[in-house]
Amino acid sequence: MWRKGWQIKFFSLGIGCSVFYNFIFSQIPLVQKLELQLQDTLLRLHHPKSPPKEIILVKIQRKDLANQKLSLGRVFYADLVNHLLEAGASVVVLNLRNDWREPPFEYPIKITEPINRPLKNLVQNHGAQLVLVTRTNSIYNSNKPKFLIYNHLLPFDGEQLQPLIAPETIQGFFEYEPEAEVPSALSSTARRAHLVGRFFISEEINQVKTFKSAALLALEKFEQQEQKVSLSSRIAKIKTQVEINFWGRAGTFPSLELTSICHPSKDKKCLVVSRSQLSQQVRHKVVFIGFAEGNNIHTMSMLSPFGDSMAGVEIQANLMASLMTDSFLQIPPQWVELIIVIFGAFLITTGVYRYQNCHLLLLVFVIFGGYFAGCLIIWKYKWILSIILPLFVWTATGISVFIYLIFGRQKEVITLQNYQITQLKAAEQEAILSRTRKILHCTASDIHDGALQDLKLVMDKIELESPLDVDSILDKLAALGQEIRDKLHNIRCLAEKMEVTPALRQGLDVGISAKLQDLVNSGKLTLTVITELQPLQEPELNSVWIERREEIYRFLGEALNNVIQHAQPPHGTATQVCISLEQQGVRCTLAIANNGSIINSTTCERKKGGYGTKMMNAIASELPDGTWEMSALPDGQVRVTLSWRLS
């Protein structure tokens, strides 16, 4: 249950990190800049080759402004638009000069200034074929976007005090911000645009109206004039930003110079150079009029994905072409991208949880590569997703959950180790108590069978013999008392030293190696030591085995003591001792062999049942199926073998 709870916490951390990092990285300019550069690269690689023939530009350049013979006033603009419409242009999109934008007036209003009359008449007579571009701030970055109604250019009904032409049918907005000259984010107006927006047109009464972008309004009027299949009605339902599909660098769309259309005149009007030629150039087309040079508010220049400065009129043409050919890129809502980020983070978190090796790197590569390939595929279906931001979020999330996993598992290991240590100590204490009981029982038996029996014989002798040998009896009693004191002293010393051998905690083979090394380092064992020690499959946290292991260790110590006392020079002729430990199935064997001969007293001691022999017999009898033997091999070696069943 704890494990399941930890998993839930782990995956919750991964999802939480993805949401947190998604918010943090989306605010970092460097990430936004990298996203913009990558998307610009994709736009350059997949941009359409030839722009629609139905779009043409009339560019107003610096030389036109400097031409003293041309007077680019309201009359000139009105004449220019009239000539274009008379030549067969379907729709004219007019970018007015910024200084012609007058302060807004509240309804009702009647504008009578003669200076605005030419444009006002143009709107009244050709409203179905005319779009007035109205510059606005970015809707994406504005809480209350404002829209300036050109009341001074709209014809009014004097009785109803209402404009004869609704502003939303003649004015189309174009989003522009000075930052677009050097865009730093993909949401910049240099890359994305709204097709429909709701704007505040009166702060006093909090009046809001819906307007269409200049490109969408022009497309709608173009379809009405040319009676084409309507795309604008479907496109108008898109409320989010769309990505402009740029068709090339500045100058990609066909354009006309102002001097190739108009002759200058004294009365500030536009005199057409060649009506037939103009008709061939603009018939059945959408004509965009605007400033094309200079870095000023009239030009509204922006940095294109191709790295060059592009005038606002050309941005409008690219957007119009994208709408006309249905090649613009749609942007999913932010909640969709957030779901994608969370899902990817969940996959990364799952991978971190399950793998911590090369498989994890392979999984990350598959997720990153799959997502990038998916972005390219949906690009073909005219949808665009952020690429850099999710990759950064998933990388940061993966690193975070990986660090958490390392610390979490380390804590888990420490907890488990502490638990095992507690269990081991409990098992060792139980083993010590069991050994203590056995030793006390053995000592009591020795006293009972030895000293007390002798004491009984002495007491019987006192009762039965009349002439007593007092000195002999006293000597006998003194010897018995000393024997009992020695055994009690041994018990006291043993109680003080009673503990589990530390070296054995890592295994019997490790304990044997440590024992041999101590004997060699202390100089007690001078023979050449040969070891063949196989680690045993020892049961863990088993007090019975811990006790048996201590007894086996005592057996080894007694056997080595015999080698040192009887086979090692100067007491014997041995030059080496071989200690082996092996396990076959559940059967284990410990062997101690030397290449010298043990003196006869040892053999006699075993036959007589000396203390060492009794101890070895007792240890072997305590082990499951335990046996031991001492044998002399034909090659002169003396071998002591202890065998038992490991359970």
C-alpha positions in Angstrom: 0.0 0.0 0.0 2.9 2.3 0.8 4.4 1.5 -2.5 1.3 2.4 -4.4 1.0 5.6 -2.5 4.6 6.5 -3.4 3.8 5.8 -7.1 0.8 8.1 -7.0 3.0 10.8 -5.4 5.7 10.2 -8.0 3.4 10.6 -11.0 1.6 13.5 -9.5 5.0 15.2 -9.1 5.7 14.6 -12.8 2.4 16.1 -13.9 2.8 19.0 -11.5 6.3 19.7 -12.8 5.1 19.8 -16.4 2.4 22.4 -15.6 4.9 24.5 -13.5 7.7 24.3 -16.1 5.2 25.0 -18.9 4.2 28.3 -17.2 7.9 29.2 -16.4 9.4 28.4 -19.8 6.5 30.2 -21.6 7.6 33.4 -19.9 11.3 33.1 -20.8 12.3 35.2 -23.8 15.1 32.8 -24.9 12.6 29.9 -25.2 10.2 32.1 -27.2 13.0 33.3 -29.4 14.1 29.7 -30.2 10.5 28.7 -30.9 10.1 31.6 -33.3 13.4 30.7 -35.1 12.4 27.1 -35.5 8.9 27.9 -36.8 10.4 30.5 -39.2 12.7 27.8 -40.5 9.8 25.5 -41.2 7.9 28.4 -42.8 10.8 29.0 -45.1 11.1 25.3 -46.0 7.4 24.8 -46.7 6.2 28.1 -48.1 4.1 28.1 -51.3 5.9 28.9 -54.4 3.6 31.1 -56.4 1.3 33.7 -54.9 -2.4 34.0 -56.1 -2.8 36.0 -59.2 -5.8 37.7 -57.8 -3.7 39.9 -55.5 -1.8 43.0 -56.6 -0.2 45.8 -54.7 0.0 49.6 -55.3 3.1 50.7 -53.4 3.6 54.2 -52.3 7.4 54.8 -52.0 9.7 57.5 -50.7 10.2 59.0 -54.2 6.4 59.4 -54.5 6.4 61.4 -51.2 9.4 63.5 -52.4 7.8 64.2 -55.8 6.6 67.8 -55.7 4.3 67.2 -58.7 2.3 64.5 -56.8 0.1 65.7 -54.0 -0.8 62.6 -52.0 -3.8 64.0 -50.3 -7.4 62.8 -49.8 -8.5 63.9 -53.3 -5.6 62.0 -54.9 -6.4 58.9 -52.9 -10.1 59.0 -53.7 -9.3 59.5 -57.5 -6.8 56.6 -57.4 -9.3 54.2 -55.8 -12.0 55.3 -58.2 -9.8 54.7 -61.2 -8.9 51.2 -59.9 -12.5 50.2 -59.4 -13.5 51.6 -62.9 -10.6 49.5 -64.4 -12.3 46.4 -63.1 -10.7 45.8 -59.6 -13.0 43.7 -57.5 -11.9 45.1 -54.1 -9.6 47.8 -53.0 -7.9 47.6 -49.6 -6.9 51.2 -48.6 -4.3 51.9 -45.9 -5.0 55.5 -44.9 -2.2 57.8 -43.8 -1.9 57.9 -40.0 -2.5 61.7 -39.8 -5.9 61.2 -41.4 -7.2 59.3 -38.4 -9.2 61.9 -36.5 -10.2 61.6 -32.8 -13.4 59.6 -32.4 -16.7 61.3 -32.0 -19.8 60.1 -30.2 -23.0 59.6 -32.2 -24.8 61.6 -33.5 -22.3 63.5 -35.5 -22.3 65.3 -38.9 -19.0 65.9 -40.6 -19.0 68.7 -43.0 -15.4 69.5 -43.5 -14.7 69.7 -47.2 -11.3 68.1 -46.8 -12.8 64.7 -46.0 -15.6 64.9 -48.6 -13.7 63.0 -51.4 -13.1 60.0 -49.2 -16.5 60.2 -47.7 -18.1 60.1 -51.2 -15.8 57.2 -52.1 -17.1 55.2 -49.1 -20.7 56.1 -49.9 -20.5 55.1 -53.6 -18.2 52.1 -53.5 -18.7 50.7 -50.0 -19.3 47.2 -51.3 -15.8 47.1 -53.0 -13.8 49.1 -50.5 -12.0 48.1 -47.2 -10.5 50.8 -45.0 -7.7 49.4 -42.9 -7.8 50.4 -39.3 -4.7 49.9 -37.3 -5.1 48.4 -33.8 -2.9 47.0 -31.1 -2.4 43.3 -30.7 -5.6 41.7 -29.5 -3.5 38.9 -27.9 -1.6 41.3 -25.7 -4.6 43.7 -24.9 -7.2 43.2 -22.2 -9.5 45.8 -23.7 -8.6 46.3 -27.4 -9.9 49.6 -28.8 -11.1 50.3 -32.3 -11.2 53.8 -33.8 -14.4 54.4 -35.9 -13.8 56.6 -38.9 -16.9 58.7 -38.2 -15.5 61.5 -40.3 -15.4 59.3 -43.4 -18.8 57.6 -43.0 -22.0 59.0 -44.6 -24.7 59.8 -42.0 -28.4 59.9 -42.1 -29.3 63.3 -40.9 -32.7 62.3 -39.6 -31.8 59.0 -37.8 -28.4 60.3 -36.8 -26.9 57.0 -37.7 -24.2 56.1 -40.3 -25.7 55.0 -43.6 -23.0 52.3 -43.8 -22.2 50.2 -40.7 -18.6 50.6 -39.7 -18.0 46.9 -39.5 -18.8 46.5 -43.2 -16.3 49.0 -44.4 -13.5 49.0 -41.7 -11.3 46.0 -41.2 -8.6 45.9 -38.5 -4.9 45.2 -38.9 -2.9 44.4 -35.8 0.4 46.1 -35.5 2.9 46.7 -32.7 6.3 48.3 -32.9 7.9 45.2 -31.4 7.0 43.4 -34.7 10.0 45.1 -36.3 12.1 42.7 -34.3 9.7 40.0 -33.1 10.8 37.9 -30.1 7.8 35.6 -29.8 5.7 33.5 -32.0 2.6 35.4 -30.9 3.9 38.6 -32.5 1.7 40.3 -35.0 4.5 39.7 -37.5 3.6 36.0 -37.5 0.1 35.6 -36.3 -3.2 37.5 -36.7 -6.7 37.4 -35.5 -9.4 37.1 -38.2 -12.2 38.3 -36.0 -12.0 40.5 -32.9 -14.3 42.2 -30.3 -13.3 45.8 -29.7 -14.3 48.6 -27.3 -15.6 51.5 -29.4 -16.8 53.6 -26.5 -15.3 53.6 -23.0 -18.1 55.7 -21.5 -20.8 53.2 -22.2 -18.5 50.2 -22.4 -19.8 49.5 -26.0 -18.3 46.5 -27.7 -18.5 45.5 -31.4 -17.2 42.7 -33.5 -15.0 43.6 -36.5 -13.3 41.4 -39.1 -9.7 41.8 -40.1 -9.0 43.8 -43.3 -7.9 40.6 -45.1 -11.0 38.6 -44.1 -13.4 41.5 -45.0 -11.6 41.9 -48.3 -12.0 38.2 -49.0 -15.7 38.3 -48.2 -16.3 41.2 -50.6 -14.1 39.6 -53.3 -16.2 36.4 -53.1 -19.4 38.5 -53.4 -18.1 40.4 -56.4 -16.7 37.4 -58.2 -19.4 35.0 -57.0 -16.9 32.5 -55.9 -17.2 29.6 -53.4 -17.5 31.2 -50.0 -14.6 30.5 -47.6 -15.0 33.6 -45.6 -18.1 32.4 -43.7 -16.2 29.3 -42.4 -13.0 31.2 -41.7 -15.0 33.9 -39.8 -15.8 31.2 -37.1 -12.1 30.9 -36.1 -11.8 32.9 -32.9 -8.1 32.2 -32.2 -5.0 33.5 -33.9 -3.9 32.0 -37.1 -0.4 31.6 -38.5 0.3 33.6 -41.6 1.7 31.4 -44.4 4.3 33.7 -46.0 4.8 33.3 -49.7 8.3 34.7 -49.9 10.4 37.8 -49.2 9.2 41.3 -49.7 8.4 42.0 -53.3 7.0 38.5 -54.0 3.6 39.8 -54.9 3.1 41.7 -58.2 2.9 45.4 -57.6 2.4 48.7 -59.5 4.2 51.9 -58.9 2.1 55.0 -58.3 3.7 56.8 -61.2 2.8 54.0 -63.6 -0.9 54.7 -62.8 -1.3 58.4 -62.3 0.0 61.5 -63.9 0.4 64.5 -61.6 -2.1 67.3 -62.1 -2.5 70.9 -60.9 -5.8 70.2 -59.1 -4.2 67.4 -56.9 -6.0 64.7 -58.7 -4.9 61.4 -60.2 -4.9 61.3 -64.0 -4.7 57.8 -65.4 -1.8 57.1 -67.7 -3.4 54.2 -69.6 -6.9 53.0 -68.8 -6.6 49.8 -70.9 -3.2 48.9 -69.4 -4.5 49.5 -65.9 -7.6 47.4 -66.7 -5.4 44.5 -67.8 -3.4 44.7 -64.6 -6.2 45.0 -61.9 -9.3 43.4 -63.4 -10.9 40.9 -61.1 -8.2 41.4 -58.5 -7.9 42.6 -54.9 -5.7 45.7 -54.9 -3.8 46.7 -51.7 -2.7 50.3 -51.4 -0.2 51.4 -48.9 3.3 52.6 -48.0 6.0 50.2 -48.8 9.2 51.9 -47.8 10.5 53.5 -44.7 10.4 52.6 -41.1 7.5 54.7 -39.9 3.9 54.4 -38.6 2.6 54.7 -42.2 4.6 51.7 -43.4 4.0 49.5 -40.3 7.0 47.4 -41.3 7.7 44.0 -39.7 10.4 41.4 -39.8 9.4 38.5 -42.1 10.4 34.9 -41.6 12.9 35.3 -44.4 14.8 37.9 -42.4 13.9 41.0 -44.4 11.8 44.0 -43.4 8.3 43.8 -44.9 5.7 46.6 -45.1 2.3 46.2 -43.5 0.6 46.2 -46.9 2.6 43.1 -47.9 1.8 41.4 -44.6 -1.9 42.0 -45.4 -1.4 40.6 -48.9 0.3 37.4 -47.4 -2.6 37.0 -45.0 -5.2 37.6 -47.8 -3.4 35.0 -49.9 -3.4 32.5 -47.0 -7.1 32.9 -46.6 -7.9 32.9 -50.3 -6.0 29.6 -50.8 -7.0 28.1 -47.4 -3.4 27.6 -46.6 -3.1 29.5 -43.3 -2.1 27.5 -40.3 -4.5 27.1 -37.4 -3.4 27.3 -33.8 -5.0 24.9 -31.3 -6.3 26.4 -28.0 -3.8 26.7 -25.1 -5.6 24.0 -23.1 -5.0 21.5 -26.0 -1.3 22.2 -25.9 -1.3 21.9 -22.1 -2.9 18.5 -22.4 -0.2 17.4 -24.9 2.5 18.7 -22.5 1.0 16.8 -19.6 0.6 13.6 -21.6 4.2 13.8 -22.7 5.4 14.5 -19.2 3.4 11.4 -18.0 5.2 9.3 -20.6 8.6 10.7 -19.5 7.8 10.1 -15.9 6.7 6.5 -16.6 10.0 6.0 -18.5 12.0 7.4 -15.6 10.2 5.2 -13.1 10.6 2.0 -15.1 14.1 2.5 -16.6 17.3 4.0 -15.4 19.6 3.0 -18.2 20.0 3.2 -22.0 16.4 2.2 -22.4 15.4 5.5 -20.8 17.5 7.5 -23.3 15.9 5.5 -26.1 12.4 6.2 -24.8 13.2 9.9 -24.5 14.5 9.9 -28.1 11.4 8.1 -29.3 9.1 10.6 -27.5 11.0 13.7 -28.7 11.3 12.3 -32.3 7.7 11.1 -32.4 6.4 14.5 -31.2 8.6 16.4 -33.8 7.4 14.1 -36.5 3.8 14.5 -35.4 4.2 18.3 -35.6 5.4 18.0 -39.2 2.5 15.7 -40.0 -0.2 18.0 -38.6 1.7 20.9 -40.4 0.6 19.2 -43.6 -3.0 19.4 -42.3 -2.5 23.2 -41.6 -2.2 23.0 -37.9 0.8 24.3 -35.9 2.0 23.2 -32.5 4.7 24.6 -30.3 7.9 22.5 -30.5 10.6 24.0 -28.4 8.5 24.7 -25.4 7.2 21.1 -24.9 10.7 19.7 -25.4 12.1 22.0 -22.7 9.3 21.2 -20.4 9.7 17.5 -20.8 13.5 17.7 -20.3 13.2 19.7 -17.1 10.4 17.4 -15.9 12.4 14.3 -16.6 15.4 15.7 -14.8 13.3 16.7 -11.8 11.5 13.4 -11.4 14.8 11.5 -12.0 16.4 13.4 -9.1 13.4 12.8 -7.0 13.4 9.1 -7.8 17.1 8.8 -6.9 16.5 10.5 -3.5 13.3 8.6 -3.0 14.8 5.2 -3.7 17.9 6.1 -1.6 15.5 6.9 1.3 13.7 3.7 0.7 17.0 1.7 0.7 18.1 3.4 3.9 14.7 2.6 5.5 15.0 -1.0 4.4 18.6 -1.2 5.6 17.6 0.1 9.0 14.8 -2.4 9.2 17.1 -5.2 8.2 19.7 -4.0 10.8 17.0 -4.1 13.5 15.9 -7.5 12.4 19.5 -8.7 12.3 20.2 -7.4 15.8 17.1 -9.1 17.1 18.2 -12.4 15.4 21.7 -12.0 16.8 20.3 -11.4 20.3 18.2 -14.4 20.1 21.2 -16.4 18.8 23.4 -15.1 21.7 20.7 -16.1 24.3 20.4 -19.5 22.7 24.2 -20.0 22.8 24.3 -18.8 26.4 21.7 -21.3 27.4 23.6 -24.1 25.8 26.9 -23.1 27.3 25.4 -22.8 30.7 23.7 -26.1 30.3 27.0 -27.7 29.1 29.0 -26.1 32.0 26.4 -27.2 34.6 26.5 -30.8 33.1 30.3 -30.7 33.3 30.2 -29.6 37.0 27.6 -32.1 37.8 29.3 -35.0 36.0 32.8 -34.0 37.0 33.4 -32.0 40.2 30.2 -32.9 42.0 30.6 -36.6 41.3 34.1 -36.5 42.6 32.8 -34.5 45.7 30.2 -37.3 46.2 33.0 -39.9 46.1 34.9 -37.9 48.7 31.9 -37.7 51.0 31.3 -41.4 50.6 34.8 -42.1 51.4 34.5 -40.0 54.6 31.5 -41.9 55.7 32.8 -45.4 54.9 36.5 -45.2 55.9 37.1 -45.0 59.7 40.8 -44.0 59.6 40.6 -40.9 57.4 43.5 -39.5 55.4 42.7 -35.9 56.2 45.4 -34.4 54.0 44.4 -36.4 51.0 40.7 -35.4 51.5 41.6 -31.8 51.9 43.8 -31.9 48.8 40.9 -33.5 46.9 38.4 -30.9 48.1 40.7 -28.1 47.3 41.2 -29.4 43.7 37.4 -29.8 43.4 36.8 -26.2 44.6 39.5 -24.9 42.2 37.9 -26.8 39.3 34.5 -25.3 40.1 35.9 -21.8 40.5 37.7 -22.2 37.1 34.5 -23.2 35.4 32.6 -20.3 37.0 35.4 -17.9 36.0 35.2 -19.2 32.4 31.4 -18.6 32.4 32.0 -15.0 33.7 34.6 -14.3 31.0 32.4 -15.9 28.3 29.4 -13.8 29.4 31.5 -10.6 29.0 32.6 -11.6 25.5 29.3 -13.1 24.3 28.4 -11.4 21.0 28.1 -12.2 17.3 31.4 -12.1 15.5 31.2 -9.0 13.3 33.2 -10.5 10.4 30.5 -13.2 10.1 27.7 -10.7 9.3 28.9 -10.5 5.7 29.0 -14.3 5.4 30.8 -17.4 6.6 33.4 -17.2 3.8 34.2 -13.6 4.7 34.5 -14.4 8.4 36.9 -17.3 7.6 39.0 -15.0 5.5 39.1 -12.4 8.2 40.1 -15.1 10.8 43.0 -16.3 8.7 44.2 -12.8 8.0 44.2 -12.0 11.8 46.2 -15.1 12.5 48.7 -14.3 9.8 49.0 -10.6 10.8 49.5 -11.6 14.5 52.2 -14.1 13.6 50.4 -17.0 15.1 50.0 -18.7 11.8 53.2 -18.8 9.8 52.3 -21.5 7.2 51.4 -20.7 3.6 47.6 -20.3 3.5 45.6 -21.6 0.6 41.9 -20.7 0.5 39.1 -22.1 -1.6 36.1 -20.4 -0.1 32.7 -20.5 -1.8 30.0 -18.1 -0.6 27.1 -20.0 0.9 23.5 -19.3 0.2 22.9 -18.3 3.8 19.4 -17.6 5.1 18.9 -14.0 6.1 17.8 -12.7 9.5 17.6 -16.3 10.9 18.7 -16.5 14.5 19.1 -20.3 14.3 21.6 -20.0 11.4 23.5 -17.1 13.1 24.0 -19.4 16.1 25.1 -22.3 14.0 27.4 -20.1 12.1 29.1 -19.0 15.3 29.5 -22.7 16.2 31.1 -23.5 12.8 33.4 -20.6 13.4 34.4 -22.0 16.8 35.0 -25.3 15.1 37.3 -23.6 12.6 39.2 -21.9 15.4 39.7 -25.2 17.2 40.9 -26.9 14.0 43.4 -24.0 13.2 44.6 -24.1 16.8 45.4 -27.8 16.4 47.4 -27.0 13.3 49.3 -24.2 15.0 50.0 -26.3 18.1 50.8 -29.6 16.5 51.6 -29.3 12.8 53.3 -25.9 12.4 57.1 -25.8 13.0 58.7 -26.2 15.4 56.0 -28.5 16.7 55.4 -30.2 13.3 56.6 -30.4 9.7 53.8 -28.7 7.8 54.6 -26.0 5.3 51.1 -25.0 4.2 47.5 -25.2 5.3 44.5 -25.3 2.9 41.0 -24.2 4.0 38.1 -24.9 1.7 34.4 -24.1 2.0 31.9 -25.4 -0.6 28.2 -26.0 -1.1 26.6 -28.6 -3.2 22.8 -28.3 -3.1 22.0 -28.0 0.6 25.1 -29.8 1.7 28.0 -27.7 3.0 31.6 -28.8 3.8 34.3 -27.0 5.7 37.8 -28.7 5.4 41.1 -27.8 7.0 44.1 -29.7 5.6 47.8 -29.4 6.2 50.8 -31.2 4.6 52.4 -32.2 7.9 51.7 -34.9 10.5 50.0 -34.3 13.8 51.8 -35.8 16.8 50.4 -38.9 18.3 49.0 -37.1 21.4 46.3 -35.5 19.3 45.1 -38.8 18.0 45.2 -40.2 21.4 43.3 -37.1 22.7 40.5 -37.7 20.2 40.3 -41.4 21.2 40.3 -40.4 24.9 37.7 -37.7 24.3 39.8 -34.6 25.1 38.2 -31.1 25.5 38.8 -30.2 21.8 37.3 -33.4 20.6 34.3 -33.1 22.9 33.7 -29.5 21.6 34.0 -30.6 17.9 31.6 -33.5 18.6 29.2 -31.1 20.4 29.3 -28.6 17.5 28.8 -31.3 14.8 25.9 -32.8 16.8 24.1 -29.4 17.0 24.2 -28.9 13.2 21.5 -30.5 10.9 22.9 -33.8 9.7 26.3 -32.6 11.1 29.4 -34.9 11.0 33.1 -34.4 11.3 36.1 -36.5 10.9 39.9 -36.3 11.0 41.7 -38.3 8.3 45.3 -38.9 7.2 45.6 -38.8 3.4 48.0 -41.0 1.4 50.1 -38.0 0.4 50.8 -37.3 4.0 48.2 -34.5 4.5 46.1 -34.4 7.6 42.5 -33.3 6.9 39.7 -32.2 9.3 36.3 -32.1 7.6 33.0 -30.7 9.0 29.8 -31.4 7.0 26.2 -30.2 7.6 22.9 -29.5 5.9 22.1 -25.8 5.3 18.5 -25.1 6.1 
